[in-house]
Amino acid sequence: MGEVEKVFLSGLHEKLVEDKVIDEPQLEPDFAKEIVKYGGKDVMTCLQCGNCTGVCPISLKINYKTRSIIKYCQFGLKTLTLGTQWVCATCYRCYEHCPSDINPAEVMIALRHIAIREGVIPPFIKVAATNLVKYGQSVKPDPEVEKIRKELELDDVPSRGAEYAKVIREINVLIHAAGYDKLIGIEEEVKA
Amino acid sequence: MTSYAYFFGCIIPNRYPGVEYAVRWVCGKEGYDLDVMDIKEFSCCPVPGIFYSSDKDTWLLLASRNLVLGQKERREIMTVCNGCLTSLLKATEYLKDPKRMGKVNRMLAQIGKKYTGIPRKTEGRRRIMEPVKVRHYVDVMTNDIGLEEVQAHTKRPLRNIKAAVHYGCHYLRPTENQTIDDPNDPVKIDKIVEACGATSVDYDDKLDCCGAGGGVRSHVVELANSLTEDKCRNIAAAEADCIVTGCPFCLLQFDNAQKAFTKDGIPVMHVAQFQALAMGIDPISLGFDTHHVSAHSFLRKLRGV
């Protein structure tokens, strides 16, 4: 990583700070390492070719450039990345087209991990996780659909079965053991 | 003969029961009579856009719990959803690392479970384990059953129907895990559609995302819908009568998003529903009344009205 960093970034940090493009306190020098910790690849090996942005379906619609986000990661501009990565549809097209094999989609997922640990938690995460600990499924049962299931003579959805209480208990135990309830703030919902 | 366990996931049972009915019908006595069972204790896979995105340890733990249930029955897990496929398949890849497997098993011990994989053969005293197999419905249909059989079971060819096939991202990518079809030129669902007697129409940007994945639908629904709008415009230009997909989340997105930008919309269905129709099922059993976009136009054309 050291060599690559030298080639791509040498002197640039200093210059950007000097030109007041970025503030020194905004920079997190170990940001790239943090991304690796959460399963992303080393962003320092990114060539900035822009293939990822070129094939990204989201970039056609909004101002979202995968390449720029990787660049922020290289610089350690953590604050600029918080919140942006939730618009990634994880279609993995960038992964298929990346010549450096960085897998930008996985970098976005690592950035989501980091954002959550910084307290940026989109509400739908809590909704889905609450459904999971209550029904064992991320989608809430719908009474209208359950009526149609009866008409089709399908069994009740699993979460309605009496024996499913054991499954719910197991899920609650696992979620609690992994500390996930605390991480996203659904402690009240979890009964472990 | 391979034995399977159904894995319907969350969306099919709770939103599109007709898909569940169709899959059971196609795999059951009326259809291919496969050796397939229900495992009632399955939970959410869990969804990659939520759990894989927020905490990989929790995701792996919950996915492993499902895999252990398949392992106990020594069956291949047959998913009907691209999301379930990618989540469970990726989990089996993660669990190949003994360190990760050990960590997961220490946690799973709290609920009396252990992931080992399924024993394949013994070498001396050593048992060689292989990961629990995770399959996609489309893969089972094309590989295990075979297209000739699918064609042979087509009692009512859907001759006048033009279908636009949508594969969905996680059926194709990432290629480090998924290799059930050619990621750049997938053919399997098209082939099933054609074995059903229908025509699979080509359209621009066929392999594009529906827009829903990765939490985008839950996070910024307008953004997801605008991607769907592009796709629907291309599909309409190809004059398709319906959209056929192998993923209930794509189905849900197409089905819900269309009301945001069009009045009528193109009916959407799962490939199992399409197949069941060709095999002679009564359309009333396919639960089209739970779909937001009415299937009337499609069914009228099917009857030749």
Interface residues (C-beta under 8 A of the other chain):
Chain A: Y38 G39 P57 I58 K61 I62 W86 V87 C88 A89 T90 C91 Y92 R93 Y95 E96 N103 A105 I109 R112 H113 I116 I121 P122 F124 I125 V127 A128 A129 L132 G136 Q137 S138 V139 K140 P141 D142 E144 V145 I148 R149 L152 L154 D155 V157 P158 G161 E163 Y164 K166 V167 E170 I171 V173 L174 I175 A177 A178 Y180 L183 I184
Chain B: G9 C10 I11 P13 N14 R15 P17 G18 E20 Y21 R24 D38 K40 E41 F42 S43 C44 P46 V47 P48 G49 I50 F51 Y52 S53 S54 D55 K56 D57 T58 L61 L62 R65 M107 L108 Q110 I111 C169 H170 R173 P174 T175 P183 D208 C209 G211 A212 G213 G214 G215 V216 S218 H219 V220 L223 A224 S226 L227 S285 G287 D289 T290
